[in-house]
Amino acid sequence: MQVHCSSLSRITFFSDRAIPSSNIDLHYAHCFRNLKKCKICGDMVPKKHAEEHFLNTHAPVACSLCSETMEREILAVHKGENCPQRIVTCEFCEFPLPAVDLAEHQEVCGNRTELCHMCNRYIRLRERYNHESRCTGLPDTTVESSRDVRAPERRQPQGPQRRQPQDFSRKRLIFTIAITGIAVLLGSFLFQKKTEDSQVH
């Protein structure tokens, strides 16, 4: 007759193997003497490795990017997926920046426009993929745009030309993106320098 060790007592869960019923009492005593239940996660670990288990798994550590304190076990996941200061890239321009600033950056960056060489229309970057999937390659004559490449064919008013509002908005948008990028880089540099200085002291 075989008896599964873990079915008899939680303290023998660490071995998790079938034990002959004639030896179960001896095995139970062995587990009780050599294993210890972690008070944090509940795992059964060898008593001689209990401290090592705590240090490698549950010891509090600070994230070097955002200074948040957490268990060592989840530090790698935090840095890779959850840290607000982890570096990510904009899906529109591939500019690297802290994750906490990504949404605001992409709100501006996604409104930039690029020329579709199939239909000769200027398309917002956030709409580019949907546009490319349904673009017929024919110019859209139902919607006029001052930035349409067919604009020179239109009748030009007499007198000095006035700067189109869209051109001004485009330059202002590019300027805003450039300033945002510079500010993000400087902020990241100063934050990392401050973190390094605090670690040294």
Salt bridges, closest charged atoms under 4 A:
ASP16 OD1 - HIS4 NE2 3.46
GLU52 OE1 - HIS49 ND1 3.57
GLU71 OE1 - HIS58 ND1 3.28
GLU107 OE1 - ARG126 NH2 3.95
GLU114 OE1 - ARG128 NH1 3.41
GLU127 OE2 - ARG124 NH1 3.87
ASP140 OD2 - ARG121 NH1 3.51
